[in-house]
Amino acid sequence: MEGFYTLITGSSSGIGKALAIECAKRNMNLILTSRPSERLTSTVKEISTAFNVDVKSFAADLKDIDAPEKIYKWCKSQDLKVNYLINNAGTTGTFPFDKCDPSYLDSIIIVNMRALTLLTRYFLPDLKTYPGARILNIGSMSGFFPLPYKGVYAASKAYVHSFTRSLQAELKGTSVRVYLSAPNGVDSNPLTSERINKHKLVGRLVKMSTESYAIYTLNQVERGNSFHIPRFSNKLLFALSRILPDRIIIKLLKGEFSKELDSE
């Protein structure tokens, strides 16, 4: 919509950048946010050069407690109308819990849960005044399972799933549609690729590029699918999670994710 903007967090690389490029292809003006870095500047330049859309950026580290409020206030100060909020930013890793640095655990909690929640809260009153407004929260297949060695990350994504589904119910009948995407094995950076490859056959079955994921996800949103899981293999894993006993699932997952430990 002319005069409106799509705001994407974590948009200087990986999934966020792929979503930004795909949104630009669909003629959406963009506000890109991520930690201060040259990658954010280069991403803005790349998209501005390639597509006939307006691209703005605001550098903010979502680990900072006041970052969500700063992002919102900056948009208001610039008179930027955000009618599409994509909460993509997230942090992850694979470690035995007792060996995790407390600051690392705190960063997962702050970025994956707190920042997403507060950004949604700040922008929602404005979103409700715009026709066809959307919120897209990027969850994870991890949110459906208890994951040894990734327990806090998996729990944070379970929060995203529960929060999003609750918000969908609350906002039914308003102008705001809320969407939840649950990807798995998206090849978003070299470290993620290394982790995926550790799973060998399973990794190959679930793996997908950031470009493919962005196209699939935005297509699902445009079709009005409020909850979507990319790839048949991931849908099958989701179905199995509803059938197999927890003790079997946890045993299998512990074996799988122990493979990632030496990749850190």
N, C-alpha and C positions, 0 to 999 in steps of 0.2 A: 504494500500500500504506500502510495507516494506520501512523503513527509514523515513516515514511521521508520523505526529502526528495530533490528533484531540484535539483542545483546547476548554475547556468547562468552562464558568464562573459560579460562584455560585455553585460549584460542591462538596462541603463538606457535603451536606445534601439535603433532599427533591428531587425535580425534577432533579436538577443537578447531584446529586449522582446516581440516578436511570439511567439517561442517560449515565453516565460514566460507570456504571456496564454493561449496555446493549451494549455500544460500545466495551468494553473489550471482551464481549462474541463474538463479531463479529470481533475479532482479530485486533482492532485498538489500536495503541499506544496512550497514553494520556498525555496531559498537563492539570492539574487541578488547577484552581485558585479560591480563595475565600478569605474572611477576615482571618487574622492570627488567628488560633485556633487549639486546639487539634483535633477537628473533621476533619480538612484537613489532618493532619498527619495520623490519624487512617484510613481515607478513602483510602489514598494512600497505606498504608500497607495492608488493606483488599483486595484491587483489585490486588495489586502486588502478593500477596500470592495465590489468587484464580485463576489467569489467566496468561497465558504465553504472556504477553505484557509488554512493557516498560511504566512505569508510572512516570511522573515527576510532580512537583508542584511548584507554585510560589504564595506566600501569598501576597495579595494586597487588599486594601479596595477601591472599585470602587467609593466610595464617595470622595476619594482624587482626586483632579483635575488632578494630573500627573499620576494616576494609569494606564490608557490605554497605555500611552507612555512607562511607566516602564515595563509593561508586554511584549510589543512588543520588546523593546530593549533587555530585558533579553533573550527572545527566539532567537534573532539574535546573541547575545553574546555566546549562547550555541550551535549555529549552528543547531537549531531545525527547521525543515521544517513543517510548519502548512498548511495542505491542506484541513482542515475541521474546520471551526470556528462555534461554537455553542454559541450564545449570549443568555444565560439563566438567568443570574443574574437579580433580580428585587426586588423591595420593595413595600409593600402595607399596607393597614390599612383602618379602617372605622371610620371616625370622622365627625362631623359638621365642615364645612370649617372654620368658625370663631373661632373655638376652637382648630384648629390645630396649633402646634408649627411651626413657619416659618422654622426652621431647618429640621423638618420632611418633609415639602413640598419640600424643596430644595433637600433633599436626594432622593425623588422620581424622581425629574426632572434630577438630575445628574446621578443616577444609571440607570434608565429605558430608558433615551433618550441619554444623552451626552456620557456616557461610551460606550453604544452599538454602537453609531455612530462613535466615534473615534477609537474604536477597529477595526471596519469594515474598516475604512479609512486606518489605519496603515497596516493592513494585506492584503488588497486587491491587491496592486501591486505584492506582492509575490504569492498570490493565482492565479493570472492570468497567472503565468508562469508554473503552475502545471496542468497536465491533470486530469480531473475529480474532480476539486476542488469544495468545497461546503461551503455555508454559511447557517446556520439555525438560524433564529430569533424566539424566543419564545414570541409570543404576548399573547392575551387573548380575550375571548369572551367579556370582559369588553370594549375592544376597539371599539366595534360596537354600543355602547349605551352611552347616557349621564347618569351617575350614581350619583344620590344624595348621599352624604356622602362618595363618593369615586371619586369625580370629577377629581382631579388631576391625580390619578392613571389611571382612564379610559382614560383621555386625553393623558397620556403618552403612553398607549398601542395603541390608535388611531394613534399616531405618528409612532410607530413601524410598524403598518400595512401599512401606507402610504409610509413610507421610504422604506420598504421592497419591496412593489409592484413596486415602482419607480425604485429601483435598479435592480429588475428582468428585466425590460424593457431595462435599460441602458446596462446590461451585456449580453443581448441576442446575441448569435453568438460568445461569448468568451468561454473559458474553465471553467468558474465559473457558477455554478447553485446556485440560491438563493431560499430559502424555508421559508415559513411562517406557523407557527403552532399557532392555537388559542384555547387553552384549557379552561376548565371551571370546577371548583369544584374538582381540583386535591388535594387529601388528603396528603399534603406534610409535615405538622408538626401539633402539637397539637392545636395551635391557629387557623390555617386554618381549621382543622377538626371541631373545635368548631363553627367557622363561618358558615361552610357548614351545620352543624346540626341545626343551628338556622332557616334554611329555610325549615326544615321538609320534606314534600313530594317533593318539588322542589329540595331540596338538595340531596335527595336520587336518584332522577332521573338523575342528572348530575354528581354525585360523581364517581370518579375513583381513583385507587391507582396510586402511582408514577410509580410502575413497569409496570402496564398496559399501562399507558400513554407513557412511554419511548419506549416500544415495538411497540406500534401503530405508534408513530411519526417517529421512525427510519425506520420502514417498509414503511411508506408513502414516505419518502425521497428516499429510495432505488427504489421505483416504479416510481419516477420522478414526484410525485404530488406536485406542487409548493405551493399549499395552501390547508390546511387541518384542519378540525374541528373534534375532536374525539367525538364519541357517537351520536346516532340518535337524542336524546333529544336536544343536543346542535345545531345540524343542523336545527332542527325544530325551535328553538329559533332564530337562524340566519335568517331563512326564514320569521318568523313573524316580525322581525325587519324591513324587507323590505316592509311589507304589512300594518301594523298597523300605524295609525297616531302618530306623536311624542308625542302629549299631552297625549294619552292613555298609551304609553310606559313609559313615565316619571312618570306618576301617579302610575302605577303598580310597577315600579322599586323603587320608593321612599318608598312604603309600604314594599317591600321585604327587602331592605337594611337597613331600620330603625330597623329591627330585630337584626342586627349585633351590634348595638351601645353599648349595655350593655355587649358585649363580650370582649370589649377592656380593 
